[in-house]
Amino acid sequence: MSSARELALTPLPRSLSVAACGLVVATIVVLARAAALASPAAQHPMVVTAAATFDLTVTVSLVAWWMLRRDFGWSARALLALFFTSMMVARFVLPLGRDGALRVMDLAVAPLELLLIVYLFRRIARARRKVVARGAGGGFFDAQDMILDATTEIVGRGRLAEILSYEFSVLYYALARRPGGRVTTAAAADASGADTHNGALTYHRQSAYGAVVVMLALVTLAEIPALHLFVRSWSQPVAWILTALGVYGLLWIVGDWRACRSRPMRIENGALRIRFGLRWRLDVALDDIVGLRAPTVDEEMMKGVVDLKLVLPGASWKILELERPVVARGPYGIRRTVRTLGLALDEPDRLDAALATTDPDPDDDDSTLA
């Protein structure tokens, strides 16, 4: 009997937990959808649709949190984010004309969503003031890292925090007046060369990404209303969905460009902190860097010559080789293990100089930097 109890209490592998949770949630969604479709034939249709709405929002949130909290380290605060997510999903599941209870719930939850947004932006503002207060220390302000810290406090560490922080980061970098970057003046840099080893390594100035962004923005602005009018003739909901996706794409294009300008790669505390727009971020110890060399003509033409290529259009790049693999973090919590990187820096000589100072044996042919 005790062995059966122990077996029942033994947690499932994470993949099985996610699969079981998905199966249970899908079952609830299907039953709620069926109940909402059949509600006109019921004796009390409003009660049936309200129950279906409750299951799609509250029940789904509780089930997902209960089944995945141990695997992903979710605290009770993750329920709030799951509830917001389930409400968005419910809008697509409930049939048209059967979402009256959901609209009432939206009115009640709207202040909470606004408070969440205000909280995140106040956290970012406080973090920026702290960096500015350090002034002479040569500090940098990275809004995406601050947003991730704030969402982690609310929903706990895990994929959900990564997803929420990425969405807020897109909005922040697209709309903020000063999205971040260096907050100290050039005069604050150490005249002895401290700025070389603790300053910014920009990667956007020698590229043609600015022109590409302008072209894509103009095309998107012209395409959104034309596509909306074309699709609206046969499906108005689909037209609005495509319009929303187009507006989000425009925000992402602008946000990524502004992030490239305000999130430079940095050398500080013995590490190369790589931040590439809104796409990838990773930290590499300088001691783990084997070499930085220019690619050959064949390598420039080949695909997959490096594990991760962080290069803007039109920029020349170099191959950064690492002694051991590191994990790069991408949008929505995507992970990629890399050992070679393609980097395009405006001033690669500064990284060469920093690596030369960390080389234990600069006369060794194996450690020569190209």
C-alpha positions in Angstrom: 0.0 0.0 0.0 2.8 2.3 0.9 4.6 1.6 -2.4 1.4 2.5 -4.3 1.2 5.7 -2.3 4.8 6.6 -3.1 4.2 5.8 -6.7 1.2 8.1 -6.8 3.2 10.9 -5.2 6.2 10.6 -7.4 6.3 13.5 -9.9 6.1 12.7 -13.6 8.9 13.8 -15.9 8.5 17.3 -17.2 7.5 16.2 -20.7 4.8 13.9 -19.4 3.5 16.6 -17.0 3.2 19.0 -19.9 1.5 16.4 -22.1 -0.9 15.4 -19.3 -1.7 19.1 -18.6 -2.3 19.8 -22.3 -4.7 16.8 -22.6 -6.7 17.9 -19.5 -6.9 21.5 -20.7 -7.9 20.5 -24.2 -10.7 18.3 -22.8 -12.0 21.3 -20.8 -11.8 23.5 -23.8 -13.7 21.1 -26.0 -16.4 20.5 -23.4 -16.8 24.2 -22.8 -17.0 24.9 -26.5 -19.7 22.2 -26.9 -21.7 23.5 -24.0 -21.6 27.1 -25.4 -22.8 25.8 -28.8 -25.6 23.9 -27.2 -26.6 26.6 -24.8 -29.6 27.9 -26.9 -31.4 24.6 -26.4 -30.8 24.6 -22.6 -33.4 25.8 -20.1 -31.1 28.5 -18.8 -28.8 29.4 -21.7 -27.1 32.4 -19.9 -26.1 30.1 -17.0 -24.6 27.5 -19.4 -22.5 30.1 -21.2 -21.4 31.6 -17.9 -20.3 28.2 -16.7 -18.4 27.6 -20.0 -16.7 30.9 -19.6 -15.8 30.1 -16.0 -14.2 26.8 -17.1 -12.3 28.4 -19.9 -10.8 31.0 -17.6 -10.7 30.1 -14.0 -10.8 26.3 -14.2 -8.2 26.1 -17.0 -5.9 28.5 -15.1 -6.1 26.5 -11.8 -5.6 23.1 -13.6 -2.5 24.4 -15.5 -1.0 25.9 -12.5 -1.6 22.9 -10.2 -0.2 20.4 -12.7 2.9 22.4 -13.8 3.8 24.4 -10.7 6.4 21.9 -9.5 8.1 21.4 -12.8 8.4 25.1 -13.6 8.7 26.5 -10.1 5.6 28.6 -10.4 4.5 30.6 -7.4 0.9 31.5 -6.7 1.5 34.8 -8.6 1.7 32.8 -11.8 -2.0 32.3 -11.6 -2.6 35.9 -12.6 -0.6 35.5 -15.8 -2.3 32.2 -16.6 -5.7 33.8 -16.0 -4.9 36.6 -18.4 -3.7 34.1 -21.0 -6.8 31.9 -20.6 -9.0 34.9 -21.1 -7.4 35.6 -24.5 -7.8 32.0 -25.5 -11.4 32.0 -24.4 -12.2 34.8 -26.9 -11.4 32.4 -29.8 -13.1 29.4 -28.3 -16.5 30.9 -27.4 -18.9 31.2 -30.3 -20.0 34.7 -31.5 -22.9 35.9 -29.4 -22.1 33.6 -26.5 -19.3 35.7 -24.9 -21.4 38.0 -22.8 -20.0 36.7 -19.5 -16.5 37.1 -20.9 -17.1 40.7 -21.7 -18.3 41.4 -18.2 -15.1 39.6 -16.9 -13.0 41.8 -19.2 -14.4 44.9 -17.6 -13.6 43.6 -14.1 -10.1 42.5 -15.1 -9.1 45.5 -17.1 -7.9 47.5 -14.1 -5.7 44.6 -13.0 -4.0 44.4 -16.5 -3.4 48.2 -16.3 -1.9 47.9 -12.8 0.4 45.1 -14.1 1.6 47.3 -16.9 2.1 50.3 -14.6 4.0 48.2 -12.2 6.4 46.9 -14.8 7.1 50.4 -16.2 7.6 51.8 -12.7 10.2 49.0 -12.1 12.0 50.0 -15.2 12.0 53.7 -14.3 13.4 52.9 -10.8 16.1 50.7 -12.3 17.1 53.4 -14.7 17.3 56.0 -12.0 19.6 53.7 -10.0 21.9 53.3 -13.0 21.9 57.1 -13.6 22.7 57.6 -9.9 25.8 55.5 -10.3 26.9 58.0 -13.0 30.6 57.9 -12.8 30.6 54.1 -12.6 29.9 53.9 -16.3 26.7 52.0 -16.0 24.4 50.6 -18.7 20.7 50.3 -18.5 19.1 47.2 -20.1 15.4 47.4 -20.1 14.7 43.9 -21.3 16.7 42.4 -18.4 14.8 44.6 -16.0 11.4 43.6 -17.5 12.4 39.9 -17.1 13.3 40.5 -13.5 9.9 42.2 -12.9 7.9 39.5 -14.6 9.8 36.8 -12.7 8.8 38.4 -9.4 5.2 38.3 -10.5 4.8 34.9 -12.1 8.0 33.1 -10.9 10.9 31.9 -13.0 10.1 29.9 -16.1 8.8 30.0 -19.7 5.8 32.1 -18.7 8.0 34.9 -17.4 10.1 34.8 -20.6 7.0 35.1 -22.8 5.5 38.0 -20.8 8.8 39.9 -20.6 9.3 39.5 -24.3 5.9 40.9 -25.2 6.4 43.9 -22.8 9.9 44.4 -24.2 8.6 44.7 -27.8 6.1 47.4 -26.6 8.8 49.2 -24.5 11.5 49.4 -27.1 9.0 50.4 -29.8 7.2 53.1 -27.8 9.5 54.4 -25.1 11.0 57.8 -25.5 14.4 56.6 -24.3 14.6 52.8 -24.4 17.9 52.5 -22.7 21.6 52.2 -23.5 24.5 54.1 -22.0 23.3 56.5 -19.3 26.7 58.1 -18.6 28.5 60.7 -20.6 31.8 60.1 -22.4 33.5 62.3 -19.8 32.7 59.7 -17.2 34.9 57.1 -18.9 38.3 56.4 -17.4 41.0 58.2 -19.4 43.3 55.2 -18.7 41.3 53.0 -21.0 38.7 51.6 -18.7 36.0 52.4 -21.2 37.7 50.0 -23.7 37.2 47.1 -21.3 33.9 48.2 -19.7 32.2 50.1 -22.5 29.9 49.5 -25.3 30.6 47.5 -28.5 28.0 48.7 -31.0 27.0 46.7 -34.0 24.4 48.8 -35.9 26.4 51.7 -37.3 28.2 49.8 -40.1 25.0 48.0 -41.2 22.2 48.8 -43.6 19.6 47.7 -41.1 18.2 51.2 -40.7 17.3 51.4 -44.4 15.8 48.0 -44.2 13.6 49.0 -41.3 12.4 52.1 -43.0 11.5 50.1 -46.2 9.7 47.4 -44.2 7.8 50.0 -42.1 6.6 51.8 -45.2 5.5 48.6 -46.9 3.7 47.4 -43.7 1.9 50.7 -43.3 0.6 50.5 -46.9 -0.3 46.9 -46.7 -2.3 46.9 -43.4 -5.3 48.9 -44.6 -5.3 47.4 -48.1 -5.3 43.8 -46.6 -8.0 44.8 -44.1 -10.4 46.1 -46.8 -9.7 43.1 -49.0 -10.4 40.4 -46.3 -13.3 42.3 -44.6 -15.5 41.5 -47.6 -15.7 37.8 -46.6 -14.7 37.8 -42.9 -14.6 40.8 -40.6 -13.1 39.0 -37.6 -10.3 37.6 -39.7 -9.6 41.1 -41.2 -9.2 42.5 -37.7 -6.9 39.6 -36.6 -4.7 40.2 -39.6 -4.7 43.9 -38.9 -3.6 43.3 -35.3 -0.9 41.0 -36.5 0.3 43.7 -39.0 0.4 46.4 -36.3 2.3 44.0 -34.0 4.8 43.2 -36.8 5.3 47.0 -37.3 5.9 47.4 -33.5 8.4 44.5 -33.5 10.3 45.9 -36.5 10.7 49.3 -34.8 11.3 47.8 -31.4 14.1 45.5 -32.7 15.8 48.4 -34.5 15.7 50.6 -31.4 16.9 47.7 -29.3 19.9 47.2 -31.6 20.8 50.9 -31.1 20.3 50.9 -27.4 21.4 47.4 -26.3 25.1 47.2 -27.3 27.3 44.3 -26.5 29.4 45.1 -23.4 32.7 44.0 -21.9 32.5 44.1 -18.1 33.6 42.1 -15.1 35.6 39.7 -17.3 32.7 38.8 -19.6 31.3 39.7 -23.0 27.7 40.4 -22.5 26.0 39.9 -25.9 22.7 41.6 -26.5 21.4 41.4 -30.1 18.3 43.5 -30.5 15.2 41.7 -29.2 16.5 38.4 -30.6 19.3 36.8 -28.6 21.2 37.4 -25.4 24.0 35.5 -23.7 27.1 36.1 -21.5 30.5 34.7 -22.4 33.5 34.7 -20.1 36.5 36.3 -21.8 38.6 33.3 -20.6 36.4 31.0 -22.6 37.0 32.7 -25.9 39.4 30.8 -28.0 39.7 33.2 -30.9 38.1 35.9 -33.0 38.9 35.6 -36.7 37.6 36.7 -40.1 35.7 34.1 -42.0 37.1 32.8 -45.3 35.4 33.5 -48.6 33.9 30.0 -48.6 32.6 30.4 -45.0 30.9 33.7 -45.9 28.9 32.0 -48.6 28.1 28.8 -46.6 25.1 28.4 -44.3 25.5 26.9 -40.9 29.2 27.7 -40.6 28.5 29.1 -37.1 26.0 27.9 -34.4 24.5 31.4 -34.1 24.9 34.3 -36.5 24.3 37.7 -34.9 24.8 39.9 -37.9 22.7 42.8 -39.2 22.2 43.2 -43.0 25.1 44.7 -44.8 27.6 44.3 -42.0 31.0 42.5 -42.1 31.4 39.9 -39.4 33.9 37.7 -37.6 33.7 34.2 -36.1 34.0 34.0 -32.3 35.1 30.6 -31.2 34.5 29.4 -27.6 36.3 26.8 -25.5 33.1 25.4 -24.1 29.4 25.6 -25.2 27.2 28.3 -23.7 23.4 28.7 -23.8 21.9 31.6 -25.8 18.4 32.8 -24.8 16.0 33.9 -27.5 12.4 35.1 -27.8 9.8 33.5 -25.6 12.4 31.5 -23.6 13.9 29.7 -26.7 17.3 28.2 -25.8 20.2 27.3 -28.2 23.6 25.8 -27.2 26.4 27.5 -29.2 30.1 27.1 -29.4 30.7 29.4 -32.4 29.2 32.8 -33.0 29.1 35.2 -36.0 29.5 38.7 -34.7 29.5 42.0 -36.6 30.9 44.8 -34.5 31.5 48.4 -35.5 34.9 48.4 -33.7 36.1 44.8 -33.6 39.6 46.0 -32.6 38.3 46.9 -29.2 37.2 43.3 -28.6 40.6 42.1 -29.9 42.4 44.4 -27.4 40.2 43.1 -24.5 40.9 39.5 -25.5 44.6 40.2 -25.8 44.8 41.4 -22.2 43.1 38.1 -21.0 45.4 35.8 -23.1 47.7 34.0 -20.6 50.3 33.4 -23.3 50.1 35.9 -26.2 53.1 34.3 -27.9 51.2 31.0 -28.3 50.3 30.4 -31.9 47.1 28.6 -30.9 45.7 31.8 -29.3 46.5 34.2 -32.0 43.6 36.4 -32.9 42.9 37.2 -36.5 
